[in-house]
Amino acid sequence: MEKLQSTLSAVKGLRSNVLQCFENLFDADVTEETRQKFLNEFQENFNNINTQLREVETSINGLQTPPNPYHLGNTTYLAQETTQERQALYPQLVNSYKWIDKVHDYSFLACNTLNQNNLRRSYIYCSQKRVRVFSAFNNSDPEHTDKLFSEINHLHTTYKICRPFGSNAVVIATISRVLKAAIVCKGVLIEWITVKGFDETLDPEDLWTESRYEVFRKVQDHAHSAMLHFFSPTLPDLAVKSYMTWLNSYSKLFLEPCKRCSKYVSNGLPPTWRDLRTLEPFHEECRNC
């Protein structure tokens, strides 16, 4: 015990001297006149630290393993595992428990958030996974879809309806001389939209290829967000008309400045977002300011 106590005292003295040495080094105000004196003092302190370090190493090497374990109370249970691999399990288990607790907390918050934002595509829900129930407006008459889009009259937008995949319609909307949009419908529900530039080819058979222009890729992302916003299974016709009114607001994509910063271009892009209520243009980074 005496050797162990002396060794611990030597380690304590070594740590204190090292701390004092670095504090003196940090607080030193060295000038040309005192430089040599400072270097001599630092060299002397450094030599003393090396001497103390060798003494500590000698003291540690002189320690002997006790024949019987010390009585440490309940802390003796921590030393029952002698292998290094298993001794490292405790901090890993602590980190695992912390990670699992965070997963539970985030899952609880995500569950509450998703319950408040019901994005289910139908109000008719069946708990049996193998049974699918479709609402009536998903299988509406194709003539109703044609009539619905023929009633939508916008000054800068023309519509062309085709059905390359059966009864479901694909509407090619040309908005002024700015962009083209392929709107995939299931009955009168809008399921997908692809936006490209006016000079790009937009074939109904190739609806999944994105535009080569970044500005229209941004518009397509916003169009998908608006598609969920205007979705209404109880009033599908009104939802489609409202969505097409919102989409028609892109007829002045390159002509209107941002309502927040009053700039026409920010980060190389025009205002690609349109407010869902007022249809005012905003840059993506300005809409939440």
C-alpha positions in Angstrom: 0.0 0.0 0.0 2.9 2.4 0.7 4.4 1.8 -2.8 1.0 2.3 -4.3 0.4 5.5 -2.3 3.9 6.9 -3.4 3.2 6.0 -7.0 -0.2 7.9 -6.9 1.5 10.9 -5.3 4.2 10.8 -8.0 1.5 10.8 -10.8 -0.3 13.6 -9.1 2.9 15.7 -8.9 3.7 15.0 -12.5 0.2 16.1 -13.7 0.5 19.3 -11.6 3.9 20.1 -13.0 2.8 19.5 -16.6 -0.3 21.7 -16.1 1.8 24.5 -14.6 4.3 24.2 -17.4 1.7 24.7 -20.1 0.0 27.5 -18.2 3.3 29.4 -18.0 3.8 28.7 -21.7 0.3 30.1 -22.5 0.6 33.2 -20.3 4.2 34.0 -21.2 4.8 37.5 -22.6 8.1 37.0 -24.4 10.1 39.9 -25.8 13.5 40.1 -27.5 15.1 40.9 -24.1 13.5 38.0 -22.1 13.5 35.4 -24.8 16.7 33.6 -23.7 15.6 33.7 -20.1 12.2 32.2 -21.0 13.8 29.4 -23.1 16.1 28.5 -20.2 13.3 28.3 -17.7 11.2 26.3 -20.1 14.0 23.9 -20.7 14.6 23.4 -17.0 10.9 22.7 -16.4 10.8 20.3 -19.3 13.8 18.4 -17.9 12.2 18.2 -14.5 9.0 16.8 -16.1 11.1 14.1 -17.9 12.8 13.2 -14.7 9.5 12.9 -12.8 8.1 10.8 -15.7 10.9 8.3 -15.4 10.4 8.2 -11.7 6.7 7.4 -12.2 7.5 4.7 -14.7 10.0 3.2 -12.2 7.4 3.3 -9.4 4.8 1.6 -11.6 7.2 -1.1 -12.7 8.0 -1.8 -9.0 4.4 -2.4 -8.1 3.4 -6.0 -7.5 0.1 -7.6 -8.2 -1.6 -8.1 -4.8 -2.3 -11.8 -3.9 -5.8 -11.0 -2.7 -8.2 -8.4 -4.1 -8.8 -5.2 -2.2 -12.1 -4.9 -0.4 -13.9 -2.2 -2.5 -17.4 -2.9 -1.5 -20.0 -3.2 -4.3 -17.4 -1.9 -6.8 -15.7 -5.3 -6.8 -18.4 -6.6 -9.1 -17.0 -4.4 -11.9 -13.8 -6.3 -11.9 -15.3 -9.8 -12.2 -14.6 -9.8 -16.0 -10.9 -10.1 -16.7 -10.9 -10.1 -20.5 -10.4 -6.8 -22.2 -13.1 -7.5 -24.8 -15.8 -8.0 -22.2 -14.6 -5.1 -20.1 -15.4 -2.8 -23.0 -19.0 -4.0 -23.1 -20.2 -1.6 -20.4 -19.6 1.7 -22.3 -21.0 0.1 -25.4 -24.2 -1.0 -23.5 -24.6 2.5 -22.1 -24.4 4.0 -25.6 -26.9 1.4 -26.9 -29.4 2.2 -24.1 -29.1 5.9 -24.9 -29.6 5.3 -28.6 -32.6 3.1 -27.9 -34.2 5.8 -25.7 -33.7 8.4 -28.4 -35.3 6.0 -30.9 -38.3 5.6 -28.7 -38.6 9.4 -28.2 -38.3 10.2 -31.9 -40.7 7.4 -32.8 -43.3 8.7 -30.4 -43.0 12.2 -31.8 -43.1 10.9 -35.4 -46.3 8.9 -34.6 -48.0 12.0 -33.2 -47.0 14.1 -36.2 -48.2 11.5 -38.8 -51.5 11.1 -37.0 -52.1 14.8 -37.3 -51.3 14.8 -41.0 -53.5 12.1 -42.6 -52.1 11.6 -46.1 -54.1 8.4 -46.9 -55.3 8.5 -50.4 -58.8 7.4 -49.6 -61.3 7.8 -46.7 -62.3 4.2 -47.2 -59.9 2.0 -45.4 -59.8 -1.7 -44.8 -57.8 -3.3 -42.0 -57.3 -6.6 -44.0 -54.1 -6.3 -46.0 -55.1 -8.6 -48.8 -58.4 -6.8 -49.5 -58.3 -3.5 -51.4 -61.3 -1.3 -51.5 -61.4 1.4 -54.1 -63.7 4.5 -53.8 -66.1 5.2 -56.6 -64.3 8.3 -58.0 -61.1 6.3 -58.7 -63.0 4.3 -61.4 -65.0 7.2 -62.8 -66.1 7.4 -66.4 -63.4 8.6 -68.9 -65.9 10.9 -70.4 -66.2 12.7 -67.1 -62.5 13.3 -67.0 -62.5 14.7 -70.5 -65.4 17.0 -69.7 -63.7 18.1 -66.5 -60.6 19.3 -68.2 -62.6 20.8 -71.1 -64.3 23.0 -68.5 -61.0 24.3 -67.1 -60.3 27.4 -69.1 -57.1 29.3 -68.5 -55.8 32.1 -70.7 -52.3 30.8 -71.0 -52.8 27.0 -70.8 -53.9 24.4 -73.3 -54.7 20.7 -72.6 -54.3 17.6 -74.6 -55.7 14.3 -73.2 -54.4 10.8 -74.2 -54.7 7.4 -72.7 -51.6 5.3 -73.4 -52.2 3.1 -70.4 -55.9 2.2 -70.8 -58.8 4.1 -69.3 -56.7 6.4 -67.1 -55.9 9.7 -68.7 -52.6 11.5 -69.2 -53.1 15.2 -69.6 -50.4 17.2 -71.4 -50.7 20.8 -70.2 -48.8 23.5 -72.1 -48.5 26.7 -70.0 -47.8 29.7 -72.2 -44.4 29.3 -73.8 -42.8 28.5 -70.5 -43.3 24.8 -69.6 -45.1 21.6 -70.3 -46.6 19.3 -67.7 -47.7 15.7 -68.0 -50.4 15.0 -65.5 -51.2 11.3 -64.8 -54.7 10.8 -63.6 -56.4 7.8 -61.9 -60.1 8.5 -62.5 -60.2 12.2 -61.6 -57.4 11.9 -59.0 -54.0 13.3 -59.9 -51.4 10.7 -59.2 -48.2 12.1 -60.8 -46.9 15.1 -62.6 -43.8 15.6 -64.8 -42.7 19.1 -65.6 -40.3 20.0 -68.4 -39.3 23.1 -70.4 -41.2 24.3 -73.4 -38.4 23.3 -75.7 -38.1 19.8 -74.3 -39.9 16.7 -75.6 -42.6 15.3 -73.3 -44.0 12.0 -74.5 -46.8 10.2 -72.7 -44.8 7.0 -73.0 -41.9 8.5 -71.1 -43.3 10.2 -68.0 -40.5 9.4 -65.5 -37.6 11.3 -67.1 -36.9 14.5 -65.4 -36.1 17.8 -67.1 -32.5 18.6 -67.9 -33.1 22.1 -66.5 -32.8 22.6 -62.7 -35.5 25.2 -62.6 -38.1 22.8 -63.9 -37.0 20.0 -61.6 -37.6 22.4 -58.7 -41.1 23.3 -60.2 -41.8 19.5 -60.4 -40.9 19.0 -56.7 -43.2 21.9 -55.7 -46.0 20.5 -58.0 -45.8 17.2 -56.1 -46.2 19.0 -52.8 -49.2 21.0 -54.1 -50.7 17.8 -55.5 -51.0 16.5 -51.9 -52.3 19.9 -50.6 -55.1 20.1 -53.1 -56.1 16.4 -52.8 -59.8 16.0 -51.8 -61.6 12.7 -52.2 -64.9 14.2 -51.2 -64.7 17.0 -53.9 -62.4 15.6 -56.6 -63.5 18.0 -59.3 -62.9 21.1 -57.2 -59.5 19.7 -56.2 -58.5 19.2 -59.8 -59.7 22.7 -60.8 -57.9 24.3 -57.9 -54.7 22.5 -58.6 -54.7 23.5 -62.3 -55.3 27.1 -61.3 -52.3 26.9 -59.1 -50.2 25.3 -61.9 -51.3 28.0 -64.3 -49.7 30.6 -62.1 -46.3 29.5 -63.5 -47.2 31.2 -66.8 -45.1 34.2 -65.6 -42.3 32.1 -64.1 -39.5 34.2 -65.5 -41.4 37.6 -65.4 -42.4 38.0 -61.8 -40.0 38.9 -58.9 -40.1 37.2 -55.5 -42.6 38.8 -53.2 -40.2 38.5 -50.2 -36.8 39.8 -51.6 -38.1 41.5 -54.8 -35.3 39.8 -56.8 -35.9 38.0 -60.1 -33.0 35.5 -59.6 -31.6 34.0 -56.4 -28.9 31.3 -56.4 -29.3 31.1 -60.2 -33.0 30.4 -60.1 -36.2 32.4 -60.5 -39.0 32.2 -57.9 -40.0 28.6 -58.3 -42.6 28.4 -55.5 -46.1 29.7 -55.7 -48.1 30.3 -52.6 -51.0 27.7 -52.3 -53.6 30.4 -51.5 -52.5 33.7 -53.0 -50.4 32.2 -55.9 -47.7 34.8 -55.2 -44.2 33.8 -56.4 -41.4 33.1 -53.8 -37.9 31.8 -54.0 -37.6 28.5 -52.2 -35.4 30.0 -49.4 -37.7 33.0 -49.1 -41.1 31.3 -48.6 -40.5 30.4 -44.9 -38.9 33.7 -43.9 
